Amino acid sequence: MTKKQLKSMGNKLKAKRLQLGYTQENVAELSNISFSTYSKIENAIQSPSLDTLIRISVVLDISIDYLIFGNENAQKNISDFSDIITLLQNADMKQVRYVYELLSQLLSKIK
């Protein structure tokens, strides 16, 4: 990720966080990451891992596509997957990795 992309993503995270009335501490806790990590991501100091990005996007109800590429159409539909989002919020890291691997395999077969 370029510095410009990180800055853009951080700005989108901050805007959504403020819209929801969350503090950085709230998002970090709900995402099960450290406050320091979340703060560095939002301030474009650190690029998030995929697992971390998924966790944050679920908490903030914001699409990863929108965060990285700015695709606003993707943002409109994320709430349509509330059951999946709830399952991922309650999943541990082993389960999240399993879902990621499963989706990766399925998507590679579609190409």
PyMOL commands that set and color helices and strands:
alter all, ss='L'
color gray80, all
select helices_A, chain A and resi 3-20+24-31+35-42+50-60+64-69+72-76+78-89+93-110
alter helices_A, ss='H'
color red, helices_A
deselect
rebuild
show_as cartoon
